Amino acid sequence: MRIVFMGTPDFAVPTLQALVQAGHDLTAVVTQPDRPRGRGKKEAAPPVKVAAQTYQIPVFQPGRVKDPEFIEVLKKISPEIIVVAAYGRILPPAILYLPVHGCVNVHASLLPKYRGAAPLHRVVINGERETGITIMRMDEGMDTGAILLREAVPISVEDNVGIVHDNLAALGARLLLQVLNLIGRGELAGTPQTGEPSYAPMLKAEDEIVEWSRPARQLHNQIRGMDPWPGARTILLGRALKLWRAVVLDEDAAGHLPGQVLATGREGITVATVQGLLLLKELQLQGGRRMSAADFVRGNPIPAGTVLGRN
């Protein structure tokens, strides 16, 4: 089958690589335009573009996926199937129904749970103990298409979103190859999604803010659900403080203000929450580098009674 691949971030790269290494006829790659990144705001290519160029695959970066000129380009390529993995744009019907075998999507959740833009982060933030990959046939809804293949993956209480991301990216590539083989043999029709759907909206800046009036377990999930990007954050003596790793202490926080620093030492920084204590193990002060809490307090003493989250 002639395949067009559509994807943008690191998550999509293993699937692209798997297609090439399996010898599929990958005729073109579609990804989002280069965008300013980093402190210098220099134009940077999406990871999928970088990977495609190493294989000398033609790359297209339409500003609008609905652009009639771009759709005409796809018609001339005449793909038999379009594979989508975290492309980041909703496809119009003119693309969805262009290939004879349609469009298939590598989605990072067990559909119909966590439809939407940020399933990787949301499953960790919500404390889920299981997620997975669903390969689905795309339709005009938001991740509502028929399920072609899916597989579950456990999430440990210490896994951060980076670990979940890498596990699912590798699994998605493997399952996609299985699906293409089955479709090519005419052995895969798909089954409708069943069960109560849930949604994973795109992360916003306010999702990063640590609210100390929430229980320690929820904050622990938030912190690991933001590691290694974009990072959960609070305020320490007027400066932004990112929290990268923490441990829940099953101790009573009664008598202390939420966000109050109770102790600092080699083991970390103990902070009260509305329910339980949180031991901060790794953090990063505004303008500084990521470091262990033990190293942090040596260079940044925290006065007793300091309440995090206050300006």
TIKOL-385532 format. One record per residue: chain; x, y, z of N, C-alpha, C in turn. Coordinates in nm, 3 decimals. Last residue first. Layout:
BEGIN
A_X_Y_Z_X_Y_Z_X_Y_Z
...
# end
This chain:
BEGIN
A_0.290_3.502_4.679_0.385_3.598_4.623_0.449_3.681_4.734
A_0.256_3.160_4.768_0.229_3.300_4.796_0.335_3.388_4.732
A_0.338_2.904_4.726_0.222_2.949_4.651_0.186_3.093_4.675
A_0.441_2.800_5.053_0.455_2.800_4.909_0.325_2.845_4.842
A_0.530_2.961_5.338_0.415_2.901_5.271_0.433_2.914_5.121
A_0.766_2.908_5.595_0.738_2.961_5.462_0.620_2.887_5.400
A_0.841_2.795_5.835_0.707_2.850_5.824_0.673_2.909_5.690
A_1.182_2.882_5.816_1.077_2.800_5.877_0.942_2.871_5.866
A_1.320_2.972_5.495_1.287_3.004_5.635_1.174_2.917_5.688
A_1.535_2.786_5.308_1.394_2.821_5.315_1.358_2.848_5.462
A_1.832_2.845_5.122_1.768_2.817_5.251_1.623_2.867_5.251
A_1.971_2.745_4.867_1.850_2.827_4.879_1.780_2.795_5.011
A_2.181_2.573_4.869_2.202_2.703_4.808_2.086_2.799_4.823
A_2.072_2.361_5.010_2.206_2.409_5.047_2.232_2.547_4.990
A_1.835_2.307_4.885_1.828_2.378_5.013_1.964_2.425_5.060
A_1.930_2.171_4.651_1.858_2.297_4.643_1.864_2.374_4.774
A_2.038_1.932_4.731_2.127_2.034_4.673_2.060_2.171_4.673
A_1.797_1.816_4.820_1.911_1.829_4.911_2.008_1.935_4.861
A_1.639_1.807_4.592_1.600_1.898_4.699_1.715_1.920_4.797
A_1.830_1.807_4.286_1.770_1.738_4.401_1.737_1.841_4.508
A_1.737_2.020_4.005_1.831_1.959_4.101_1.755_1.888_4.212
A_1.746_2.218_3.715_1.677_2.111_3.787_1.776_2.041_3.879
A_1.869_2.554_3.749_1.865_2.422_3.686_1.787_2.325_3.774
A_1.712_2.883_3.733_1.812_2.786_3.775_1.797_2.654_3.701
A_1.504_3.048_3.668_1.637_3.088_3.625_1.746_2.991_3.661
A_1.320_2.937_3.943_1.319_3.022_3.824_1.460_3.072_3.791
A_1.432_2.621_4.064_1.395_2.759_4.087_1.404_2.839_3.957
A_1.321_2.301_4.073_1.397_2.393_3.988_1.345_2.534_4.011
A_1.347_1.968_4.221_1.280_2.092_4.189_1.375_2.187_4.114
A_1.277_1.673_4.399_1.351_1.733_4.287_1.274_1.856_4.240
A_1.126_1.611_4.624_1.256_1.546_4.605_1.342_1.610_4.495
A_0.903_1.694_4.876_0.958_1.735_4.746_1.100_1.682_4.733
A_0.659_1.523_5.025_0.805_1.540_5.035_0.859_1.571_4.897
A_0.359_1.621_5.162_0.428_1.593_5.037_0.576_1.622_5.057
A_0.106_1.493_5.382_0.227_1.571_5.357_0.291_1.527_5.226
A_-0.257_1.519_5.419_-0.128_1.452_5.407_-0.014_1.548_5.378
A_-0.456_1.747_5.292_-0.468_1.609_5.340_-0.336_1.537_5.315
A_-0.374_1.995_5.222_-0.500_1.988_5.295_-0.522_1.848_5.352
A_-0.023_1.971_5.300_-0.134_1.992_5.207_-0.262_1.985_5.288
A_0.308_2.074_5.387_0.173_2.036_5.426_0.075_2.060_5.311
A_0.621_1.943_5.288_0.521_2.048_5.274_0.384_1.993_5.313
A_0.962_1.895_5.318_0.830_1.847_5.360_0.731_1.962_5.362
A_1.212_1.831_5.100_1.141_1.943_5.161_0.998_1.896_5.191
A_1.465_1.575_5.159_1.379_1.659_5.078_1.315_1.771_5.157
A_1.664_1.444_5.289_1.560_1.363_5.226_1.469_1.444_5.136
A_1.822_1.645_5.398_1.879_1.560_5.294_1.774_1.481_5.220
A_1.578_1.911_5.449_1.693_1.829_5.484_1.740_1.744_5.369
A_1.318_2.090_5.611_1.406_2.074_5.496_1.527_1.992_5.539
A_0.973_2.115_5.709_1.111_2.075_5.734_1.187_2.069_5.603
A_0.739_2.245_5.637_0.755_2.198_5.775_0.898_2.162_5.808
A_0.593_2.495_5.455_0.713_2.413_5.463_0.737_2.377_5.609
A_0.255_2.502_5.360_0.355_2.541_5.459_0.472_2.442_5.462
A_0.052_2.419_5.197_0.166_2.482_5.134_0.277_2.522_5.230
A_-0.200_2.476_5.432_-0.165_2.412_5.305_-0.053_2.490_5.234
A_-0.081_2.514_5.767_-0.142_2.575_5.650_-0.107_2.495_5.525
A_-0.145_2.277_6.028_-0.053_2.349_5.938_-0.130_2.405_5.819
A_-0.324_2.129_6.167_-0.255_2.235_6.239_-0.159_2.314_6.155
A_-0.269_1.817_6.002_-0.354_1.903_6.084_-0.270_2.006_6.159
A_-0.153_1.632_5.846_-0.110_1.770_5.824_-0.190_1.868_5.909
A_-0.036_1.310_5.922_-0.140_1.410_5.942_-0.082_1.550_5.925
A_0.110_1.111_5.662_0.113_1.171_5.795_0.009_1.281_5.802
A_0.226_0.960_5.438_0.097_0.935_5.501_0.099_0.981_5.646
A_0.371_1.142_5.191_0.393_1.094_5.327_0.256_1.079_5.394
A_0.459_1.101_4.855_0.350_1.123_4.951_0.388_1.064_5.085
A_0.717_1.268_4.687_0.672_1.144_4.751_0.563_1.180_4.851
A_0.818_1.410_4.369_0.773_1.418_4.507_0.729_1.281_4.555
A_0.967_1.611_4.118_0.949_1.477_4.177_0.911_1.493_4.323
A_0.946_1.872_4.025_0.966_1.763_3.930_0.942_1.625_3.990
A_0.824_2.192_4.030_0.835_2.071_4.111_0.840_1.951_4.016
A_0.951_2.520_3.995_0.896_2.400_3.932_0.925_2.278_4.020
A_0.875_2.830_4.108_0.944_2.709_4.147_0.877_2.590_4.081
A_0.911_3.180_4.076_0.850_3.057_4.027_0.937_2.937_4.063
A_0.931_3.386_4.369_0.990_3.333_4.246_0.922_3.201_4.207
A_0.825_3.463_4.615_0.811_3.552_4.502_0.869_3.504_4.370
A_0.881_3.242_4.781_0.933_3.376_4.813_0.936_3.465_4.690
A_0.786_3.032_4.540_0.870_3.031_4.660_0.928_3.170_4.678
A_0.504_2.895_4.387_0.580_3.017_4.414_0.659_2.998_4.544
A_0.489_2.622_4.149_0.435_2.697_4.261_0.519_2.824_4.275
A_0.417_2.383_3.889_0.487_2.497_3.947_0.411_2.560_4.062
A_0.505_2.106_3.678_0.414_2.166_3.776_0.489_2.279_3.847
A_0.594_2.081_3.339_0.641_2.105_3.475_0.533_2.167_3.562
A_0.505_1.998_3.093_0.569_2.130_3.100_0.623_2.164_3.239
A_0.763_1.749_3.096_0.710_1.873_3.038_0.561_1.881_3.069
A_0.843_1.504_3.207_0.937_1.616_3.203_0.886_1.742_3.136
A_0.591_1.589_3.432_0.735_1.564_3.423_0.764_1.468_3.307
A_0.329_1.605_3.491_0.387_1.720_3.422_0.538_1.705_3.401
A_0.260_1.390_3.642_0.190_1.407_3.515_0.237_1.526_3.435
A_0.396_1.432_3.873_0.451_1.332_3.781_0.382_1.337_3.645
A_0.225_1.639_3.972_0.368_1.663_3.951_0.426_1.561_3.854
A_-0.025_1.512_3.993_-0.007_1.629_3.907_0.140_1.651_3.873
A_0.030_1.315_4.182_-0.008_1.276_4.046_0.009_1.392_3.948
A_0.081_1.482_4.402_0.184_1.389_4.355_0.155_1.347_4.211
A_-0.169_1.596_4.430_-0.057_1.680_4.390_0.060_1.597_4.339
A_-0.317_1.375_4.515_-0.352_1.442_4.390_-0.238_1.529_4.339
A_-0.188_1.321_4.759_-0.187_1.221_4.651_-0.221_1.285_4.517
A_-0.242_1.551_4.915_-0.105_1.522_4.873_-0.100_1.423_4.757
A_-0.540_1.739_4.819_-0.469_1.632_4.891_-0.332_1.601_4.831
A_-0.528_2.102_4.784_-0.569_1.970_4.737_-0.489_1.863_4.813
A_-0.421_2.341_4.848_-0.547_2.307_4.917_-0.603_2.174_4.868
A_-0.216_2.397_4.682_-0.184_2.324_4.805_-0.307_2.289_4.887
A_-0.202_2.364_4.353_-0.293_2.420_4.454_-0.277_2.339_4.581
A_0.027_2.435_4.113_0.002_2.346_4.226_-0.085_2.419_4.328
A_-0.026_2.487_3.772_-0.018_2.549_3.905_-0.058_2.449_4.014
A_-0.073_2.376_3.527_0.060_2.358_3.584_0.068_2.403_3.730
A_-0.317_2.456_3.441_-0.303_2.316_3.481_-0.169_2.289_3.550
A_-0.283_2.713_3.350_-0.334_2.697_3.486_-0.327_2.552_3.534
A_-0.202_2.672_3.085_-0.103_2.720_3.183_-0.152_2.698_3.326
A_-0.348_2.362_2.972_-0.340_2.507_2.978_-0.242_2.547_3.087
A_-0.361_2.077_2.757_-0.314_2.141_2.879_-0.312_2.292_2.864
A_-0.661_1.973_2.594_-0.525_2.024_2.586_-0.486_2.093_2.716
A_-0.868_1.719_2.753_-0.845_1.847_2.686_-0.698_1.889_2.689
A_-0.976_1.430_2.726_-0.846_1.477_2.771_-0.814_1.608_2.701
A_-1.275_1.262_2.829_-1.203_1.353_2.742_-1.075_1.404_2.809
A_-1.457_0.952_2.794_-1.405_1.063_2.874_-1.312_1.142_2.784
A_-1.748_0.744_2.732_-1.628_0.818_2.690_-1.585_0.920_2.795
A_-1.848_0.430_2.840_-1.863_0.573_2.865_-1.737_0.647_2.824
A_-1.885_0.179_2.578_-1.849_0.228_2.709_-1.863_0.379_2.718
A_-1.732_0.112_2.258_-1.838_0.093_2.357_-1.791_0.144_2.492
A_-1.674_0.164_1.913_-1.637_0.190_2.051_-1.758_0.170_2.142
A_-1.710_-0.104_1.672_-1.749_0.026_1.728_-1.700_0.040_1.873
A_-1.428_-0.260_1.516_-1.548_-0.272_1.599_-1.582_-0.135_1.658
A_-1.278_-0.374_1.207_-1.295_-0.280_1.317_-1.426_-0.301_1.390
A_-1.182_-0.540_1.004_-1.291_-0.447_0.975_-1.307_-0.340_1.083
A_-0.934_-0.724_0.862_-0.961_-0.635_0.975_-1.067_-0.532_0.937
A_-0.834_-0.868_0.650_-0.879_-0.944_0.767_-0.920_-0.856_0.885
A_-0.703_-0.800_0.414_-0.849_-0.795_0.418_-0.909_-0.863_0.538
A_-0.436_-0.777_0.419_-0.489_-0.911_0.387_-0.641_-0.916_0.389
A_-0.408_-0.515_0.492_-0.358_-0.556_0.362_-0.409_-0.692_0.319
A_-0.501_-0.528_0.754_-0.580_-0.455_0.653_-0.539_-0.500_0.513
A_-0.289_-0.671_0.869_-0.424_-0.728_0.868_-0.513_-0.660_0.764
A_-0.075_-0.493_0.833_-0.068_-0.628_0.777_-0.207_-0.691_0.765
A_-0.167_-0.273_0.978_-0.146_-0.261_0.834_-0.139_-0.398_0.768
A_-0.171_-0.382_1.240_-0.295_-0.338_1.176_-0.278_-0.330_1.025
A_0.102_-0.424_1.289_0.008_-0.538_1.289_-0.121_-0.502_1.215
A_0.192_-0.161_1.283_0.239_-0.255_1.181_0.148_-0.378_1.174
A_0.061_-0.063_1.510_0.028_-0.009_1.378_0.073_-0.103_1.268
A_0.185_-0.194_1.722_0.047_-0.227_1.689_0.008_-0.178_1.550
A_0.441_-0.070_1.714_0.427_-0.215_1.696_0.285_-0.253_1.654
A_0.383_0.200_1.761_0.452_0.160_1.638_0.431_0.012_1.610
A_0.266_0.184_2.017_0.189_0.231_1.903_0.251_0.191_1.770
A_0.484_0.105_2.175_0.371_0.014_2.156_0.289_0.055_2.034
A_0.641_0.338_2.166_0.694_0.211_2.114_0.581_0.112_2.086
A_0.464_0.518_2.286_0.516_0.546_2.152_0.569_0.418_2.088
A_0.424_0.407_2.539_0.315_0.405_2.442_0.362_0.435_2.300
A_0.678_0.446_2.659_0.618_0.311_2.651_0.510_0.305_2.543
A_0.705_0.723_2.641_0.799_0.636_2.570_0.742_0.495_2.554
A_0.485_0.812_2.803_0.502_0.854_2.664_0.589_0.756_2.586
A_0.551_0.706_3.053_0.429_0.661_2.985_0.437_0.694_2.836
A_0.783_0.857_3.103_0.790_0.711_3.096_0.669_0.656_3.020
A_0.674_1.117_3.106_0.780_1.082_3.012_0.793_0.932_2.994
A_0.497_1.121_3.316_0.441_1.122_3.182_0.547_1.089_3.077
A_0.624_0.878_3.556_0.589_1.012_3.513_0.541_1.007_3.368
A_0.550_0.626_3.794_0.573_0.661_3.653_0.537_0.807_3.629
A_0.475_0.555_4.047_0.592_0.642_4.034_0.619_0.683_3.889
A_0.267_0.383_4.032_0.243_0.507_4.106_0.360_0.602_4.098
A_0.259_0.258_3.690_0.295_0.248_3.832_0.274_0.383_3.899
A_0.032_0.148_3.461_0.103_0.269_3.506_0.134_0.251_3.654
A_0.017_-0.107_3.203_0.000_-0.059_3.341_0.079_0.069_3.366
A_-0.151_-0.101_2.895_-0.021_-0.090_2.960_-0.044_-0.042_3.103
A_-0.344_-0.273_2.641_-0.330_-0.199_2.766_-0.187_-0.203_2.818
A_-0.421_-0.226_2.299_-0.349_-0.303_2.400_-0.325_-0.215_2.522
A_-0.618_-0.269_2.000_-0.571_-0.192_2.116_-0.506_-0.285_2.217
A_-0.745_-0.217_1.673_-0.661_-0.297_1.764_-0.626_-0.209_1.883
A_-0.962_-0.076_1.569_-0.899_-0.181_1.490_-0.816_-0.275_1.577
A_-1.261_0.078_1.648_-1.135_0.027_1.701_-1.085_-0.088_1.615
A_-1.405_0.350_1.466_-1.403_0.208_1.502_-1.264_0.165_1.547
A_-1.389_0.691_1.604_-1.392_0.588_1.501_-1.384_0.446_1.555
A_-1.368_0.912_1.765_-1.488_0.829_1.780_-1.492_0.709_1.685
A_-1.202_1.139_1.785_-1.156_1.008_1.833_-1.272_0.911_1.857
A_-1.447_1.334_1.714_-1.324_1.348_1.792_-1.288_1.214_1.854
A_-1.573_1.244_1.382_-1.583_1.279_1.522_-1.446_1.294_1.587
A_-1.537_1.147_1.127_-1.545_1.292_1.142_-1.560_1.337_1.288
A_-1.297_0.882_1.174_-1.417_0.935_1.113_-1.421_1.084_1.144
A_-1.032_0.641_1.148_-1.079_0.776_1.175_-1.210_0.806_1.103
A_-0.989_0.347_1.318_-1.021_0.400_1.186_-1.087_0.536_1.206
A_-0.728_0.317_1.565_-0.868_0.330_1.524_-0.878_0.379_1.380
A_-0.549_0.167_1.806_-0.542_0.199_1.663_-0.685_0.203_1.614
A_-0.472_0.265_2.126_-0.582_0.222_2.039_-0.549_0.263_1.897
A_-0.271_0.182_2.402_-0.277_0.233_2.264_-0.403_0.177_2.197
A_-0.306_0.276_2.750_-0.274_0.188_2.640_-0.278_0.260_2.507
A_-0.331_0.247_3.107_-0.362_0.319_2.984_-0.329_0.224_2.869
A_-0.383_0.235_3.456_-0.373_0.165_3.329_-0.403_0.263_3.215
A_-0.429_0.379_3.677_-0.332_0.271_3.692_-0.314_0.192_3.562
A_-0.463_0.734_3.705_-0.502_0.607_3.644_-0.391_0.504_3.661
A_-0.433_0.993_3.808_-0.399_0.878_3.891_-0.444_0.745_3.835
A_-0.463_1.217_3.657_-0.584_1.163_3.720_-0.558_1.036_3.801
A_-0.209_1.250_3.555_-0.262_1.351_3.646_-0.383_1.298_3.722
A_-0.206_1.028_3.382_-0.116_1.032_3.497_-0.168_1.132_3.601
A_-0.400_1.093_3.194_-0.411_0.966_3.266_-0.324_0.964_3.390
A_-0.313_1.345_3.097_-0.433_1.336_3.180_-0.443_1.203_3.255
A_-0.085_1.303_2.937_-0.076_1.377_3.063_-0.194_1.348_3.155
A_-0.196_1.147_2.727_-0.077_1.104_2.800_-0.068_1.172_2.936
A_-0.413_1.290_2.616_-0.438_1.170_2.695_-0.317_1.126_2.778
A_-0.474_1.553_2.495_-0.368_1.532_2.595_-0.391_1.406_2.678
A_-0.685_1.579_2.304_-0.550_1.622_2.270_-0.442_1.580_2.368
A_-0.928_1.304_2.277_-0.883_1.442_2.279_-0.732_1.458_2.270
A_-1.049_1.055_2.505_-1.047_1.114_2.372_-0.989_1.256_2.384
A_-1.046_0.897_2.745_-0.945_0.997_2.713_-0.934_1.028_2.564
A_-1.207_0.598_2.646_-1.155_0.682_2.754_-1.045_0.773_2.699
A_-1.301_0.420_2.452_-1.335_0.563_2.440_-1.289_0.650_2.556
A_-0.943_0.391_2.413_-1.070_0.451_2.373_-1.188_0.360_2.409
A_-0.693_0.410_2.592_-0.783_0.299_2.566_-0.922_0.355_2.536
A_-0.451_0.619_2.422_-0.539_0.585_2.534_-0.621_0.464_2.495
A_-0.315_0.751_2.196_-0.250_0.712_2.322_-0.348_0.701_2.438
A_-0.367_0.628_1.867_-0.413_0.713_1.977_-0.363_0.660_2.111
A_-0.308_0.639_1.549_-0.241_0.579_1.665_-0.272_0.669_1.784
A_-0.554_0.600_1.296_-0.490_0.686_1.395_-0.430_0.603_1.508
A_-0.609_0.582_0.946_-0.601_0.515_1.076_-0.517_0.599_1.169
A_-0.825_0.652_0.677_-0.720_0.702_0.766_-0.725_0.624_0.897
A_-0.893_0.442_0.386_-0.922_0.544_0.485_-0.799_0.591_0.562
A_-0.838_0.278_0.179_-0.846_0.214_0.311_-0.865_0.317_0.423
A_-0.836_0.464_-0.025_-0.927_0.351_-0.037_-0.944_0.280_0.097
A_-0.822_0.808_0.086_-0.760_0.678_0.057_-0.863_0.566_0.052
A_-1.029_1.013_0.140_-0.951_1.010_0.017_-0.890_0.872_-0.011
A_-1.165_1.059_0.370_-1.221_0.959_0.279_-1.148_0.953_0.146
A_-1.014_1.252_0.503_-1.053_1.129_0.572_-1.095_1.019_0.475
A_-0.999_1.465_0.323_-0.879_1.383_0.348_-0.918_1.250_0.409
A_-1.256_1.563_0.318_-1.186_1.549_0.190_-1.057_1.467_0.203
A_-1.324_1.596_0.588_-1.373_1.478_0.514_-1.299_1.456_0.382
A_-1.021_1.716_0.756_-1.151_1.735_0.691_-1.195_1.609_0.619
A_-0.871_1.647_1.071_-0.871_1.626_0.926_-1.011_1.647_0.869
A_-0.737_1.856_1.313_-0.854_1.777_1.274_-0.858_1.768_1.122
A_-0.398_1.824_1.424_-0.501_1.898_1.352_-0.616_1.803_1.317
A_-0.201_1.663_1.534_-0.236_1.788_1.601_-0.337_1.874_1.530
A_-0.079_1.414_1.495_-0.057_1.521_1.398_-0.093_1.657_1.457
A_-0.058_1.167_1.635_-0.035_1.295_1.701_-0.002_1.406_1.602
A_-0.049_0.995_1.356_-0.002_0.977_1.494_0.031_1.115_1.551
A_-0.201_0.833_1.085_-0.193_0.955_1.165_-0.147_0.920_1.306
A_-0.176_0.717_0.760_-0.150_0.684_0.900_-0.127_0.814_0.976
A_-0.381_0.650_0.492_-0.310_0.756_0.564_-0.299_0.715_0.709
A_-0.368_0.445_0.201_-0.403_0.460_0.342_-0.323_0.576_0.398
A_-0.307_0.492_-0.056_-0.408_0.389_-0.032_-0.453_0.390_0.114
A_-0.265_0.822_-0.192_-0.231_0.717_-0.095_-0.344_0.615_-0.084
A_-0.217_1.011_-0.418_-0.311_0.900_-0.421_-0.273_0.788_-0.323
A_-0.081_1.234_-0.499_-0.003_1.125_-0.439_-0.085_0.997_-0.438
A_-0.299_1.383_-0.583_-0.201_1.342_-0.682_-0.112_1.229_-0.629
A_-0.425_1.426_-0.339_-0.496_1.351_-0.444_-0.399_1.301_-0.551
A_-0.237_1.584_-0.209_-0.265_1.450_-0.160_-0.335_1.365_-0.265
A_-0.263_1.816_-0.367_-0.134_1.746_-0.360_-0.156_1.603_-0.314
A_-0.525_1.888_-0.303_-0.494_1.848_-0.440_-0.361_1.773_-0.446
A_-0.485_1.964_-0.040_-0.568_1.846_-0.067_-0.545_1.796_-0.210
A_-0.337_2.195_-0.082_-0.274_2.081_-0.016_-0.354_1.954_-0.043
A_-0.529_2.356_-0.204_-0.406_2.324_-0.277_-0.337_2.203_-0.215
A_-0.726_2.386_-0.004_-0.756_2.309_-0.126_-0.631_2.271_-0.205
A_-0.657_2.341_0.336_-0.619_2.419_0.217_-0.644_2.335_0.090
A_-0.690_2.209_0.569_-0.807_2.216_0.481_-0.778_2.292_0.352
A_-0.462_2.247_0.709_-0.480_2.115_0.651_-0.600_2.110_0.556
A_-0.264_2.522_0.678_-0.402_2.480_0.703_-0.424_2.347_0.633
A_0.005_2.510_0.625_-0.041_2.595_0.735_-0.182_2.560_0.776
A_0.166_2.199_0.554_0.061_2.298_0.524_0.025_2.381_0.647
A_0.428_2.065_0.484_0.394_2.133_0.608_0.287_2.241_0.583
A_0.568_1.761_0.368_0.476_1.871_0.343_0.433_1.930_0.478
A_0.851_1.589_0.250_0.779_1.643_0.365_0.692_1.760_0.321
A_0.977_1.286_0.113_0.920_1.419_0.090_0.833_1.464_0.208
A_1.245_1.128_0.278_1.104_1.119_0.242_1.051_1.261_0.218
A_1.502_1.074_0.372_1.482_1.138_0.241_1.340_1.118_0.188
A_1.545_0.997_0.625_1.510_0.890_0.532_1.484_0.942_0.390
A_1.588_1.238_0.742_1.697_1.141_0.749_1.672_1.023_0.654
A_1.340_1.356_0.709_1.451_1.402_0.625_1.570_1.307_0.630
A_1.192_1.232_0.908_1.160_1.205_0.767_1.275_1.246_0.676
A_1.304_1.345_1.141_1.316_1.201_1.115_1.292_1.170_0.968
A_1.230_1.614_1.108_1.371_1.578_1.120_1.392_1.431_1.087
A_0.951_1.586_1.111_1.018_1.638_0.992_1.165_1.598_0.993
A_0.911_1.495_1.372_0.875_1.408_1.261_0.942_1.456_1.132
A_0.989_1.719_1.533_1.067_1.594_1.534_1.036_1.502_1.416
A_0.965_2.030_1.348_0.905_1.926_1.432_0.989_1.798_1.426
A_1.233_2.272_1.348_1.151_2.174_1.277_1.088_2.076_1.375
A_1.229_2.604_1.467_1.275_2.466_1.483_1.178_2.372_1.412
A_1.337_2.934_1.490_1.254_2.839_1.417_1.313_2.699_1.430
A_1.402_3.051_1.822_1.446_3.024_1.686_1.353_2.922_1.621
A_1.375_3.153_2.081_1.262_3.157_1.989_1.306_3.141_1.844
A_1.559_3.130_2.281_1.592_3.219_2.170_1.483_3.234_2.068
A_1.441_2.939_2.443_1.455_3.076_2.493_1.484_3.175_2.381
A_1.221_2.733_2.236_1.333_2.762_2.325_1.340_2.909_2.363
A_1.098_2.799_1.904_1.107_2.719_2.025_1.227_2.765_2.108
A_0.879_2.873_1.635_0.981_2.922_1.729_0.979_2.837_1.856
A_0.820_2.601_1.399_0.774_2.705_1.492_0.889_2.750_1.582
A_0.730_2.456_1.087_0.834_2.491_1.183_0.784_2.605_1.271
A_0.395_2.313_1.055_0.504_2.404_1.018_0.608_2.418_1.128
A_0.331_1.955_1.098_0.300_2.096_1.118_0.420_2.184_1.081
A_0.350_1.714_0.828_0.369_1.756_0.966_0.337_1.905_0.977
A_0.350_1.431_0.628_0.285_1.560_0.652_0.301_1.594_0.799
A_0.540_1.251_0.399_0.515_1.279_0.540_0.456_1.419_0.550
A_0.503_1.002_0.140_0.513_1.141_0.187_0.485_1.146_0.336
A_0.523_0.729_0.090_0.542_0.823_-0.021_0.557_0.968_0.024
A_0.630_0.436_0.185_0.598_0.563_0.250_0.628_0.676_0.152
A_0.572_0.134_0.160_0.587_0.236_0.056_0.541_0.371_0.112
A_0.755_-0.048_0.415_0.632_0.002_0.355_0.662_0.115_0.255
A_0.966_-0.165_0.556_0.968_-0.167_0.410_0.840_-0.120_0.343
A_1.003_-0.144_0.820_0.925_-0.260_0.776_0.914_-0.266_0.623
A_1.132_0.098_0.842_1.211_-0.023_0.865_1.137_-0.150_0.822
A_0.916_0.275_0.795_1.031_0.270_0.705_1.105_0.137_0.718
A_0.748_0.217_1.013_0.699_0.205_0.876_0.813_0.193_0.776
A_0.916_0.280_1.227_0.871_0.142_1.209_0.820_0.120_1.067
A_0.942_0.558_1.200_1.060_0.472_1.184_1.019_0.327_1.157
A_0.676_0.634_1.259_0.737_0.665_1.129_0.856_0.573_1.102
A_0.666_0.543_1.524_0.575_0.487_1.424_0.628_0.513_1.284
A_0.864_0.703_1.652_0.880_0.557_1.644_0.788_0.492_1.541
A_0.742_0.971_1.614_0.865_0.929_1.545_0.882_0.777_1.541
A_0.529_1.053_1.766_0.501_0.995_1.636_0.624_0.935_1.568
A_0.637_1.168_1.996_0.553_1.049_2.009_0.535_0.978_1.876
A_0.756_1.407_1.912_0.840_1.289_1.937_0.759_1.160_1.943
A_0.499_1.542_1.683_0.594_1.542_1.795_0.675_1.413_1.805
A_0.356_1.485_1.418_0.435_1.604_1.449_0.537_1.584_1.561
A_0.211_1.325_1.124_0.246_1.331_1.265_0.336_1.450_1.290
A_0.111_1.118_0.874_0.087_1.250_0.930_0.114_1.247_1.080
A_0.209_0.950_0.581_0.216_0.955_0.728_0.197_1.098_0.773
A_0.074_0.762_0.323_0.112_0.897_0.366_0.104_0.897_0.519
A_0.151_0.472_0.138_0.116_0.530_0.267_0.162_0.675_0.274
A_0.045_0.226_-0.076_0.109_0.357_-0.071_0.059_0.428_0.054
A_0.084_-0.120_0.000_0.000_0.000_0.000_0.087_0.125_0.000
# end
